[in-house]
Amino acid sequence: MNDTSKIVDSESARVSAAIVIPAFNAAATIVETLCAVQACPGVGKLGGVFVCDDASTDNTPTLAANAWIGVPKLTILQNEQRLGERNTVNAAFKRLRNNYEWIFILHADDVVKENWLDLYFQRIKSAAPRVASICSSYENWYPDAARVEPGEDDFTRDLEIIHGARESVLGTLKAGCWWHISGCAIRVERFFEIGGFQPHMPQLGDFEWLLRCLKLGYDIEYIPRTTMRYRIHSTSVSSNSFRRGQDLIERLELFRNYCDECFLTKQEFRILRIKVIYTALKRMVKQLAAGKLQNCGDLRSVCWRALRGQAELFGPST
């Protein structure tokens, strides 16, 4: 790979920002993702677009390079071996930290709308110093079923600020992860103060980072507009993790940590464990009914961990 100073164009950019697109075997979607970015009127204001290829075994890098036309410059950064999305994104931030003030993260199978960059640029220019990230609403897109669940478009308000405070952490623990990593913008300086994404959390790493951000007192800006389509398909990381119950394992760890830090009571954590067991059993029944047995062992293990409450991550049952 080239030296970072030779691949960035931050000096000529009108906004000190770049897009990072982590990709692994994304040949089926990367061209559509990049074409949607190029259709955004504000794309020329960026300092660069970086496709961070995680040692793909298909032709993702070639397709990405051929799909991009014009400014800003597209750069392909390739891992020599597969590191996983979290490590790939963390590495991109380290590589680009001295060149940009903000970094957009976009998944290689999502499709942004034309309003994406311009809406975010308006907020980047005026965001208070404590703002660590800007996010917005999105559509859930099921292309295999030709179905789209609409996002939020509330034109009665322009912005919502979620302040970094204990109350925000408690509310987020109850509501779930309302911050969407794909399509978001992160202030680089705050990213390193908060810390990177947890590599062992491929499913809930965004939730964990959001909670950590709020716990440390940093704010999040939410734009109540739909700016992208979030693609949900059978080969996505989310779908595969869902079938194995990886999201449930990470949820147990995450909530246990916040129980230990007194954000949750032991009773609240006990209820969470019961819900995890119920969810895992429902998935097992559904998979058995469909004749898909390969992930049932993983889901059974999730139930056993939650029941015992004595696995290394979860501590003694109380």
N, C-alpha and C positions, 0 to 999 in steps of 0.2 A: 504494500500500500504506500501511496505517496505521503510525504510529510504534510501534517495538517495545515501548516502555513501556506502550502501551495494549492490546497484544494478548497479553501474557503474564500468567499468574496464579501466579507462583512463590511469592508470599507466602502464599497459602492452601493450597499444596500440602504434603502430608505427606512427600513425597520430592522433593528438589530435582532433578527430572528431567523431561524432555520427550521426545516421540517426533518424529522427523523422517522424513517419507516422501517421498523424491524421486519424481516421477511425470512420465512423458511418454506421452501417448496411451494411458492405462491404463484407458480406459472399460470394457473387458471384465473387469477384475479388481479395480478399486479398491474397489468396494462390498463384495466378499467380504473383502478385506483389512481394511477398517475395521470390518466387523461382527465379525470374529474378535478384533480389538483390544478392542472394546467388551464382548466376552464374558469378558475376563480379569477376575477378581474384584478385582484391585488397580488397575484403570485410574483409579479416582477419586482415587488418591493422587498422580497425576501433576500437573504444573503446566500442561501443555498438549500438544496434538497438532497438528503442523504438516505439512500437505501442501504440498510445495514443487513447484509445477507448472512444468515447464521448457518453457513456451510451447507447450502441447499444441494441436493443431488439431482435437481432438474435444471432447466435453463432460465430460472428466475432472473439472474443478473443480466443475461443477454437480452431478454425481453424488456427488462426495465430500461436498459441503456438505449435500446432502439425505440422505445415508446416516447422518450422525452425529447422535446424540441424547444429551442429558445432559452430564455432566461427565466430564473437564475440557473446556474450550472447544476446539473445532476451528477452526484458522485456515488459510486458503488463502493462500499466498505465491506470487505469479506472476512469472516472469521475462518481461521484455518481449520478449526474443529467446532462442532456444535456446542454452544454455550447456554442456550436457552434464551427466551425473550428477555427476562429480567436482567441477566448479565449483559446481554447485547445492548440494551438500552442504557444501563449504567455505564458501560464502556464508551458509548457514544457521547454521553454527557461529559465524561472525563476528557475525551478527545477534543471536544468543541467548547469547553468551559471558558476559555480565554478569548473566544471569537464572537460569542453571541450573548445577549442578555436574556433572551427567551428562546425556548425550543418547543416546537409543536411535536406531538407524538401522534402518529397515524398508523393504524394496522394495515397490513398489505392486502386485506380483503374488504376494507370498508370504502364507501364512496361518499365524498363530501359534496355539499351543495355549493352553489356559486357564492352564497352570502358568507361562507365560513371565514375566510381570511379578513374581509373588510370589517365584519362585526368584531372580530378579535383585535384587529389593529386599533380600533377606536378605544378599546379598553386597555390595551397595552400602553398606549400613550398617556393614560391618566390614572393607571392603577397605583394605589397607595403602596408605600414601601413594604408593608406587612403582607401584601397579597402575594401568595406563593404560586397560585395557579388560577387559570380561567377555564371554565368549562361551559357547556351548553347542552340543550336537549338534543335528542336523536330519535330516529325511527328504528324500530326493530324490523329487520328485513329477512323474510324467509323465502329466498328465491326458488327453492325446490317446490314450495307450495304456492308460489305466486301471491304471497300475502305480505302486507306491510302494516305494522302497528304504528299509528301516528305518534309523533313526539309532541312537545308543548310549543305553542306559538301564542304567547300571551302578550298582546300589543298594548295592554293597559299599564305595563311596567317594563322598564328597560333593563333592570339589573337587580340581582339579589346578592347581598354580601353575607356569607356565613363566617362569623368571627371565630377565631381560634380561642376557645374557652371550654371549660369543663362541660357546660350545658350543651355545647355543640357536639362534643364527644358522646355524651349520653344520648342525645337525639339521634346521632348517626348509628350508634350501636343498635338502637331500636328500629330505625327506619331502613337500615342497610346502606349499601354504597350508592349514593346518588351522584357521585363524581365519576365521570366516564373518561378513562385514560386515553382511549382512541379519539382523537380530535381535540384533545385539551392542549393548552399552552402552559408551560412551567417556567417560572423565573429561575434562571440557572443558579444565581447566588443562593436563593432560598433552598434549592434542591440539595445543595451540598451542606447547608446548615441542618436540614431535616434528615438527610441521609438518603441513600439510594433504595431501590426496590429490593425486597427480599427474594433471593434466587430460588429458595425452596417453596415459594408460594406462587406457582404458575396461574392459579385460579383466583385467589383473593389478595394478590399482592397489591393491587390498586386500592382495595379496601383498607388494608393494613397501612399503606402509605398515607391515605387520607386521614385516618384516625391519628396517626403519629403527627401529621402536619397540624391538625387542630389542637392536639394535646400540647404541642410546643408553642401554641399561641399565634400561629400564622393563619391568615384569612384566605378564603376561596371566593372568587367571584363567579356567579352563575348567571348566564345570559339565557332568559326564557324564550329562546328561539331554536327551531330545529335546523341544525347545520350539517347533518350527515345521516347516511344510512348505515346502520350497524348490521353487517351480514351475519346471519346465523345459519350454519349448514352442518352437515353430518361430519365433516372432516375438520371442523374448527377446533382450536384448543379447548374452548369452553364446552363443546359437545362431548369431546373425548373425556375430559376431566369429569363432566357430569355423570357419564356412564360408569366411571370407576369410583365415584364418590370422593375424588380428590378435593372438591370444594367443601365437603363435609369434614374431612380431616383437618383442613386448614381453618375452618370455622371453629372447630373445637379448640384448636391451639390458640387462635386469636382471642376468643372469648375467655378462655382460661387466663390468658395474660392480663386481660382487663379486669377479670375478677380478682386476681392477685393484687392489682393496683387499686382496688376498691372503687372501680367505676361500676362494677356489677356486684350484687350480693350473691352469696352462695346459693340462695334459693333461685335467683334468676339464672344462674349458670346451670343449675340442676334442670330447670325447665328447658333450657337450650339443649341439653344433652338428650332429653326425652324427644324433643322435636327432631333432632338429628337421627335418632333411632327410627322414628316414625317415617321420616323421609327416605332413609336407606331401605327400609322394608318395602315401601311403596315402589321404589325403583326396582327392587329385586323381583317383586310380583309382576311388574310390567315387563321386565326383560324375560322372565320365565314364560310368561304368556306368549311372548313373541318368539320363543325358542332360542333366545340368545343367552347362553350360559356363561360366556367367557369372563364377564365382569362380576358375577354373583359372589365369587370368593372375596373380592375386594370390598364389596358392600357389606358382606357378612363380617369382615374384619372391622369395618367402621362401627357396626353395631356393638361388637364385642368390646372395642375400646371405650365407647361411650358408656356401656353398661358397667364395666369394671371400674372405669375412672382411675386406673392405676398405671396406665401406660406412662412412659417417660414424660411425654408432653403435658399430660393432663393432671397428674398428681392424684392423691388419695380421694376416693369418693366420700362426699360429706352430705 
